Amino acid sequence: MPLSTSSSASQNYSLTVYAGLLVPILSIYRYRESISSYFLKSTKKANKNHPQTPAYLTTPQYEIAQREMFKFRNDGQRELLIPHRGKLRKIVLRPTPQSTIKLHAKHFIPPKTSIRTNGKKSVGVNREFFRQLKCLFMIIIPRSTSKEVFMVLVHTFFLLMRTYLSFLVAKLDGIIVRDLVSADAKGFAKGILYWYLLAIPSTYTNSMIRFLQSKLALSFRTRLTRYAHDLYLSPNQNFYKLINLDTRITAADQFLTADIAKFCDSLSSLYSNISKPALDLILFNYQLGKSIGKAGSLGLAINYLITGWILRQITPAFGKLSAVETKLEGDFRLTHARLITNSEEISFYNGSQLEKDILNRTYLRLIRHVNSIFKIRIAYSMAEDLVIKYAWSAVGYMLVSIPVFFPNQASQVVPSRSPIAALESSTGHSSVAKRTESYIANRRLMLSLADAGGRMMTSGKDLAELAGYTSQVYTLLATLHDLNQDRFPSIQTESGDVCRFDMANINSHIIEGEEDVVEFSHVPVVVPSLIPGRDGELLVEDLSVKISRGEHCLITGPNGVGKTAIARILAGLWPCFEGVIKKPRAEQIMVIYPHSFPQFAGLGGTDEELMKILEQAHLGYIPAREGGFDTVKEWKDVLSGGEKQRTSNDSKLNDFPASLPLKKRKVAIARLFYHSPRFGVMDECTSAVSTDLGITNDQGQAGWELSKIGSEAEKLGTVEKELDELKNRLAEVDQWKNRLHQIAVELAFQK
């Protein structure tokens, strides 16, 4: 291998540079405690000069921050107050602008079928995958000036640095072995010194690559999660539509948590697994080409093409397998969530064995699929190792032998001025030592090249898995965009006819802003159908009713006739398929979500006003019992069913009780007094309120009457009442006979 030349001054200069880099690092490590103590004293001094920003929160400050939770900014955004390690951190939440959501809506087109609904959807690395990935990039990297772009650039810099350091390590490895073979103690000592100097930037670079990859994944997940939450919990109640009115996604929590996290982790790791190996392939091929010549470079290219084609032919559909695994994971998680939600009913009816069988069947379906993936990976891993580790190694040995057996085929190396090149240019070594140096350096480069090629081949599998995660996340966002615009898939009957009550074909007219009236005009009350091919269930054919402000309307009837359905339609939870609805604005007809402490204080509210409202709902004893208004407790753990009924932590019009267990049927009586809306809709508002409130409604003035049921006196009184009733009926026998005679005479006359 031809060697470059370098002056002694260049060597000394390079050694000085490396020593200059090493001395500050060692000094910082040695005096790290003194430096930490200095910064701590500076922080305390700054806190004394600025007492309004204490280093650590006091107990009252901590309680105030925990009570306020957030503050409203002048621009309409919220600033979260998070106590963290004794200090108060402020995080500004910037919701996604509606203009951005409308702009993105045209790009997110829901697929015709979904994995969640057992449809046949092509999931793989194809044109549709890149289109979906491009749409998601609009969310995770919204601007060219966003912090994610800067993180990607810094990440790319460290990837380039890692490649350059790998090249230096390969050359230095050959030099050390050369000096060892030729018994050059001085050159060997210099090589070891440079080895230690290279270890510092190498370890730092590796750590930064892993750190930036994790930070990039976290940043992607934060943007994607906030965007999904803005759509999922939008004012259009998309979360309710997704859970109760749409069948395209059956486990939204799985999509919002696990699928988004897996997508972001896979995307950030894939950038490292593709960009660095691709760069390594280019640079290492170029460097090896200077040693093994054009014939060797051509052999490398042919080897890549053949092995790449073989691996591509035997690679399974990892994208589809990953999507199915995610779906089964969601089903298993959903089964557990259903068990938690209905735990009381299951325990009451002793259904634990049946639920256990359901859980086991769901888990076994997941395990069978995972085991099938493991079996597929056995054959694929064997073929991958055979091609990459052994076939490439054999080809590599043949190629690195070219400079040894055919020295005329090797190219000339351009002289370098680096300190390692100075070591490389040392004279006085035998031809065997020089050939050893060339072999070790080329072999190290070949191993790095094989590792880069192997990661490029493996990245094909990672890319296929990313396609599966991309499909899941894209399907979620596309469905939410559809629901945000009230677009639903069309329903057809088994005969192919379009259903009358189709969510995709709504012909109603809703007028909001009528201040003093709620009116239904020719509105059918229909339960929307979630079963493909089945029309909605009609409860009321034609409902027309008008309620003005100040009027009261009581709707009674047995279960299932549509009482709560009317309230759902009024709230906008269920669609109005036909007719016209006139109603006030939402904030004038519903009991809104509970006010936070800053909102309550901003309206000038006082504790006395709250106490008066609680007394009206017969709950004035609760603050004293629980320790005052500033006590922080879980309402569900300290309030009884009736107390929940009268306080309702999160009650509003669109939280209707028909589909909830008795203890969770929440109608905000106290909040109704607090907000005083123009109209209030109450559905079974006293279902969990005990009857003693009715008896003592006037502070006990009506009095009490206690009696024992089933006593002897009561039984005797019951018998006497029955005897009196029989005597009264017997006294009417003569009247019945006279009436019977009159009827007989009239019938005879008619004949």
Secondary structure, DSSP 8 states (H G I E B T S, - for coil): -------HHHHHHHHHHHHHHHHHHHHHHHTHHHHHHHHHHHHHHHHHH-TTS-SS--HHHHHHHHHH-EEE-TTS-EEEEEEETTEEEEEEE----HHHHHHHHTT----SS-GGGT-----SSSHHHHHHHHHHHHHHS-STTSHHHHHHHHHHHHHHHHHHHHHHHHHHHHHHHHHHHTT-HHHHHHHHHHHHHHHHHHHHHHHHHHHHHHHHHHHHHHHHHHHHHHHHTSTT-HHHIIIII--S-S-HHHIIIIIHHHHHHHHHHHHHHHHHHHHHHHHHHHHHHHHHHHHHHHHHHHHHHHHHHHHHHH---HHHHHHHHHHHHHHHHHHHHHHHHTHHHHHHTT-HHHHHHHHHHHHHHHHHHHHHHHHHHHHHHHHHHIIIIIIHHHHHHHHHTHHHH-GGGS-------SHHHHHHT-----HHHHHHHHHHHHHHHHHHHHHHHHHHHHHHHHHHHHHHHHHHHHHHHHHHHHHHTT-----B-TTS-B-SS-TT----EEEE--TTEEEEEEEEEEE---STT---EEEEEEEEEEEETT-------STTSSHHHHHHHHHTSS---SSEEEE--HHHHS--S---HHHHHHTT--HHHHHHHHHHTT-TTHHHHHT-TT----HHHH--HHHHHHH-TT--TTS-GGGS-GGG----HHHHHHH--S----SSTTTTS-THHHHTTTTTTT------TT-HHHHHHHHHHHHHHHHHHHHTHHHHHHHHHHHHHHHHHH-
